[in-house]
Amino acid sequence: MLLAATNPCPCGYAGVGERCQCSEAELARHRRRLSGPLLDRIDLLAQLDHSTAHDRGDGAPIDSAQGRELVAAARERQTARLREDGARLNAHMDAAMLRRHATLDDRGEAMLRSAQEREC
């Protein structure tokens, strides 16, 4: 499995009001850095809105202490969920555990099917 991330432009602020100062040439050069053959091997691409990537959904930014608390709470949930399987983190799950603990509901299946049809 491969998980990758990239900035939308050299400065990282493309599409965020007036913060991005990149020229069209810089944007085009930045997009070309990801080669077609590499992109062809990625099944699911998601573009995150900058405003929601750093907040809790209510518009308030998350500072380091809050981030640390969120990570600690997520790890506690993982440990509790996986305790019977002998794993502590999602990263330690094998395929059978993943099928058991991470099945999609009908809404999730529909979202995935829609993304596949749009070739996102």
N, C-alpha and C positions, 0 to 999 in steps of 0.2 A: 504494500500500500504506500502511496506517495501523497503527502500533503505539502503543498507549496503556497507561498504567498509572494506577492510583488506589489510595489507601489504603483498607483495609476500613472505617475509621471515622475520625472527626476526629483522634484521638490516634495512629492507626496500629497499635494493638495489639489489635484485636478478635480474640478467640479465643486470646489468648496468656495463659493463666492469669489471674492477678489484676492484670496490668499495665493492662488497659483499664478506665478509669473512666467511660466514656461511658454516658449514660442511654439508654433505649430510644428516647426522643424524638430525641436527638441522632443515634442510629444511623439512624432512619427518615429524618430530614432529610438526612443525608449520602447515603443511597441514592437519594433523590429528585433529587439534584443532577445525576445522569446521566439525561438525558431518554430516553424510550422511542424516539423517532425516531433518536436517535444510536445507541442500543444495537441497534436493528433493522438497522443497516448494518454491524455488526461480526459477522463470520462465526464467529470462534473466540474464546471466552473461557476463560481459564485462571486458576484461583485458586491462588496459590502459598502453601505453608505457610511461615509466618514463620521457623520453625526451619531450614528448608533454603535460604531465600533468602539467607542471609548466611554460609553455611559451605561446606566442601568435601565435605560428605556424611558426614564422620566426627565431626561435632559440634564441631570446632574452628573458631572464627571466623577469618575472613580479615582481616588488617590491610592497610593501604595498600600496604606494600612487597610483600606476597604478591600482592595484586590487580594491582599493576603488572607483576610477573613473569608472572602468568597471561595478562594482556592482551598482553604482548610475545611470549610463546610462541604465542598464538593468531594474532597478526599474522604471525609467521614461518611458521606452517603455511599461512595463507591465501596469502601471497606465493609459497610453494613450489608450492602446488596450482594457482595461477592464472598462474604464470610464462609458460607456453606461450600463454596467451590474451591476454597483454599487460595484465593487470589486477593490482593489488596487494591489494585488499580485496574482501570479499564484496559490499560496497555498490557496487562498480564493475561487478558482473556484469550482463549483459543477460539476456533471457529464454532465449536459446539456451544460454548458459553455465550458467545456473541449471539447465536441464534436464539438461545434461551432468554437472554436478558435484553436484547435490543431489537425486538421485532417492531415493525412499523404498524401503526394503526391504519384504518381506512384513509384517513386524511393524509397521513404521511405517504402512503402508497400512491395516492392520487397526485400529490406534489411531485414525487419522484418520476412518475409516469409522464406528467406534464413537462418536466425539465428534460426528460429524454426525448420527447417529441419535438421540443424546441431546440434540441441539440445544445443545451447550455453547458 
